[in-house]
């Protein structure tokens, strides 16, 4: 079985983890991801319940026309007290926490929020359910924190280092897992693949103004 993990498209706000819709660029990103995977034979989509993820799935699914299942367990890592704040506010109010987090020697939770293990504990049962579903090709539309934590887990990494997997994933980048039924193990086939966006520099995070 192949699982295609797709990070949601660009949302309408840069504030931390606010539950808002996609902007025009985000819809374009989602459509490009859908077109990129059009010929893979995707049979079903599992998607986070947050608006930006559901709208990403809707746009991509125009190319697949498959059933969609919403799973709250796939929502973004909880940033707790940081949510709704700007990067500038976070840098000032949580400077001490950010310094500790950068050390990556402990899997520390966001103040009032989750750590990497918390994400894996809630998301892994969904991945296992998908793996045992009998499907062959599945899309999972979710969030950067979830993709990084789950990739770290699949690679057997210390979850204190989940943030070492990409400083920031591209919106609608594709990460691919393969599940071996005989060993019950996942392998990571690609990570943060955004070749479908490279012809459109304005859609890359480096150009998000």
MOPESUL-V60987 format. One record per residue. N is the residue number from 1. RES is the residue in three letters. OMEGA is omega in whole degrees, 0 to 359 (none if undefined). D_FIRST is the distance of its C-alpha to the first C-alpha in Angstrom with 1 decimal. Layout:
# MOPESUL-V60987
N_RES_OMEGA_D_FIRST + N_RES_OMEGA_D_FIRST
This chain:
# MOPESUL-V60987
1_UNK_175_0.0 + 2_UNK_176_3.8 + 3_UNK_179_6.7 + 4_UNK_179_10.0 + 5_UNK_182_12.9 + 6_UNK_174_16.1 + 7_UNK_180_19.4 + 8_UNK_176_21.9 + 9_UNK_182_24.7 + 10_UNK_182_28.2 + 11_UNK_187_30.2 + 12_UNK_181_33.8 + 13_UNK_176_35.0 + 14_UNK_178_34.9 + 15_UNK_188_35.9 + 16_UNK_169_33.6 + 17_UNK_174_30.8 + 18_UNK_187_32.8 + 19_UNK_185_31.1 + 20_UNK_182_32.0 + 21_UNK_172_30.8 + 22_UNK_169_29.6 + 23_UNK_183_32.3 + 24_UNK_179_32.5 + 25_UNK_180_30.8 + 26_UNK_178_27.9 + 27_UNK_177_27.5 + 28_UNK_178_27.7 + 29_UNK_181_25.0 + 30_UNK_178_22.6 + 31_UNK_179_23.5 + 32_UNK_177_22.9 + 33_UNK_178_19.4 + 34_UNK_179_18.7 + 35_UNK_180_20.3 + 36_UNK_184_18.4 + 37_UNK_186_15.0 + 38_UNK_188_16.7 + 39_UNK_179_15.4 + 40_UNK_180_11.7 + 41_UNK_179_11.4 + 42_UNK_185_10.6 + 43_UNK_183_11.1 + 44_UNK_176_12.2 + 45_UNK_168_13.7 + 46_UNK_188_14.4 + 47_UNK_172_17.5 + 48_UNK_179_20.3 + 49_UNK_180_23.6 + 50_UNK_189_25.7 + 51_UNK_185_27.2 + 52_UNK_178_26.1 + 53_UNK_181_22.4 + 54_UNK_179_22.9 + 55_UNK_175_24.9 + 56_UNK_179_22.3 + 57_UNK_180_19.7 + 58_UNK_181_22.6 + 59_UNK_180_23.4 + 60_UNK_185_20.0 + 61_UNK_173_19.3 + 62_UNK_180_22.4 + 63_UNK_186_20.3 + 64_UNK_180_17.4 + 65_UNK_182_19.3 + 66_UNK_178_16.6 + 67_UNK_180_17.2 + 68_UNK_176_17.6 + 69_UNK_180_17.7 + 70_UNK_181_20.0 + 71_UNK_179_19.5 + 72_UNK_181_22.4 + 73_UNK_182_20.6 + 74_UNK_181_19.0 + 75_UNK_185_22.4 + 76_UNK_172_23.9 + 77_UNK_178_25.5 + 78_UNK_177_29.0 + 79_UNK_174_31.6 + 80_UNK_185_34.3 + 81_UNK_180_37.7 + 82_UNK_187_36.6 + 83_UNK_181_35.1 + 84_UNK_181_37.2 + 85_UNK_175_38.9 + 86_UNK_178_39.2 + 87_UNK_181_38.3 + 88_UNK_178_42.1 + 89_UNK_180_42.7 + 90_UNK_181_39.9 + 91_UNK_181_41.3 + 92_UNK_187_44.7 + 93_UNK_185_44.0 + 94_UNK_183_41.2 + 95_UNK_180_42.3 + 96_UNK_178_42.5 + 97_UNK_182_39.0 + 98_UNK_178_37.6 + 99_UNK_178_39.4 + 100_UNK_181_38.0 + 101_UNK_181_34.5 + 102_UNK_180_34.8 + 103_UNK_179_35.6 + 104_UNK_176_32.1 + 105_UNK_176_33.6 + 106_UNK_176_32.7 + 107_UNK_186_30.0 + 108_UNK_179_32.6 + 109_UNK_169_32.0 + 110_UNK_180_33.3 + 111_UNK_182_36.7 + 112_UNK_184_36.2 + 113_UNK_188_32.5 + 114_UNK_170_29.3 + 115_UNK_181_28.2 + 116_UNK_180_24.8 + 117_UNK_179_24.5 + 118_UNK_180_25.3 + 119_UNK_180_22.4 + 120_UNK_182_19.9 + 121_UNK_181_21.5 + 122_UNK_184_21.0 + 123_UNK_185_17.6 + 124_UNK_178_15.7 + 125_UNK_177_16.0 + 126_UNK_178_14.4 + 127_UNK_179_11.3 + 128_UNK_177_11.4 + 129_UNK_178_12.1 + 130_UNK_183_9.1 + 131_UNK_182_6.9 + 132_UNK_186_9.3 + 133_UNK_185_9.7 + 134_UNK_176_8.4 + 135_UNK_181_6.9 + 136_UNK_184_4.4 + 137_UNK_185_5.9 + 138_UNK_173_7.9 + 139_UNK_177_11.0 + 140_UNK_181_12.8 + 141_UNK_189_16.4 + 142_UNK_192_18.4 + 143_UNK_184_21.0 + 144_UNK_180_21.9 + 145_UNK_179_22.8 + 146_UNK_181_19.6 + 147_UNK_181_17.5 + 148_UNK_179_20.0 + 149_UNK_181_20.2 + 150_UNK_177_16.5 + 151_UNK_177_16.2 + 152_UNK_179_19.3 + 153_UNK_182_18.0 + 154_UNK_180_14.8 + 155_UNK_180_17.3 + 156_UNK_181_19.7 + 157_UNK_168_22.4 + 158_UNK_184_25.4 + 159_UNK_172_24.7 + 160_UNK_185_28.3 + 161_UNK_181_26.9 + 162_UNK_180_24.1 + 163_UNK_175_26.5 + 164_UNK_180_26.6 + 165_UNK_178_23.3 + 166_UNK_179_24.9 + 167_UNK_176_28.2 + 168_UNK_181_26.8 + 169_UNK_177_23.6 + 170_UNK_174_24.2 + 171_UNK_182_23.9 + 172_UNK_166_20.8 + 173_UNK_185_19.6 + 174_UNK_172_15.8 + 175_UNK_187_14.0 + 176_UNK_173_10.4 + 177_UNK_172_8.3 + 178_UNK_181_5.7 + 179_UNK_178_5.1 + 180_UNK_183_7.0 + 181_UNK_184_8.0 + 182_UNK_181_11.4 + 183_UNK_183_12.4 + 184_UNK_181_10.8 + 185_UNK_174_10.8 + 186_UNK_168_9.3 + 187_UNK_178_10.6 + 188_UNK_185_12.1 + 189_UNK_174_11.9 + 190_UNK_185_14.5 + 191_UNK_175_16.8 + 192_UNK_178_19.0 + 193_UNK_181_18.8 + 194_UNK_180_21.5 + 195_UNK_180_22.6 + 196_UNK_180_22.7 + 197_UNK_192_25.5 + 198_UNK_177_27.6 + 199_UNK_182_29.8 + 200_UNK_185_30.9 + 201_UNK_181_32.4 + 202_UNK_181_33.6 + 203_UNK_180_30.0 + 204_UNK_183_29.4 + 205_UNK_179_30.2 + 206_UNK_180_33.1 + 207_UNK_178_34.8 + 208_UNK_182_34.4 + 209_UNK_none_38.0
